[in-house]
Amino acid sequence: MEDVETTARRFVAEVWNGRREESAYELVAAGCPGLGGTGPEAVLAWHRERWAAFPDLRYKLVDVVASDGRVALHWRAAGTQAGAFGPVPATGQVVSFSGAAFLRFDPQGRIADLWHCTELFQLLQQLGVEMLPPTV
C-alpha cells in the first residue's frame, strides 16, 4: 500500500490534472463525501464542474504535509474560463488562484474525507465579478 502522501500526490496528478476519472474510483473510498452524494462519482462531480468552466485548469502543489493518515495540500491553480462558473458566464479570462485541500484516509489507504478551501474571492475578482457589501 502507498503511503498517504504518495496517494494524495497521485490524486492531484491523475485526477485533478490528468482527468483520469478511473483513478478516482481506485483512490476514493465509497463513503467519501462529495458534491451531492458520496464516493468517487460525487467527488468527480465537483471536479467536472470546474473542468467545464476551466477546461485547461491545472494545479501545482506548493506544500504537502502528511501525518497520521491525513494530508494537507496547499495548491495554486490556473486556467482560462471558457464555460460558466456558477452564475458567471464564460469570460475567456485567464485566472490564477490558490487554496488548500485536506484529506483523511481509511485503513485501506483510500481517501475517506476530502475538504477544499479555495480563494473564491480572488478568483471572482479576476473574472470581473463586482462584489458590493450588503446595504443595511
N, C-alpha and C positions, 0 to 999 in steps of 0.2 A: 504494500500500500504506500502511495506517495505521502510525503509529509504535507501538512495543511498549507504551508506557504507555497510549495510547488503546485498544489492543486489550485490555489487561488490565482497564481500567475497564469496557469494553464487556462483557467476560466476566462480571464481577461483576454489572453491571446487568441483563444479558439472561439469563444462565444462573442464577447464584446467586439473584438476587432476582426476576427476571421469569419464571423457569422456562421460558424459550423453548429447548426442547431442540434445535430446529433450528439455533440459533446455535452450539451446541457442535459440531455437525458442520461448521460453517464455520470456527470458531476453533481447534479442537483437531486436531493432526496425528494421522495414523493410528497412529504408533508411540508416542504419549504413554502412559506407564504409568498405569493406573487400578486400580480395585478388581477384582482377579482377572483382569485382562486388559490390553489396550492400546486406545488410540483413544478417540474421543468416547463410545462406548457404555460403556466401562469407567469413564471419568471421570463420566459421568452416573449410573452405578450407585451411586457413593459419595454423590452428592447426593440421589438418590432415597431412600436410607436415612434421611438427615437430614430430608428433606421429609415422609416418612411419620411420623417421630417428632415433628417440629415443623412442622406444616402452615403456620403463619404466620411461619416463620423469615425474618428479614430481616438483611442485612449492611450495615454502614456502614463505609466506608473511613476510617481515621484518618490513615494516612500511606502514600504511594506513592513508591518510589524506583526509578528506571529507569536502566540503564546497560548498554551493550554487549550488547544482545539479551536482557537479563534484567530482571525486575521483582520487587520485594519489596513485598508488601502487608501492612500492619498493619491489622487489622479488628476491629470489635466486632459481635456478633450478639445478637439477642434473639428469643425465641419462646416458645410455650406447648407443653409436652409433652402431646400428645394421642394419641400412639402409643408403642409400645415403643421404647426406645433401648437396643439390645443386650439385656442381661438385665433392664433396669429397666422394669417395666410403666408404662403411662401414669399420670401423677400429676395432670395438669391444672395443674402448676406453671409459672409464667412464669419464664424464666431469661434471664440476660444474661451473656455470656462473651466472651472475646477470643482472638485468635490471629494467626497470620501465614501467608501463602502465598508461595511462591517459584516463579516461572515462568521457564522458559527457552524462547526462541523459535527456530524453524528459519529458514532463509534466506527462506522464503516468507511469514514473518510469522505463522505459526501456533504455538500452544502445543505445544512438543515435550516438555516435562517440567513437572510440577506437583507440588509438595510442600507439605503442610499441617502446621502445628504448632498445636494447639488447647489451650487451658487446660482440659483434661478434668477435672482435679481440681476446679476452680472450678465447672464445670457439674454434676458429680456431687454435690457438696455441696449445691447448690441443689435437686437432685432428692431430697435426703434420704437419699442412699446413705451408710451408715456405713462408714468405711474404718479398719480397725484394722491396726496394724503386725503383721508375722508374728511368731509365737512362736518362740523359739529352742529 
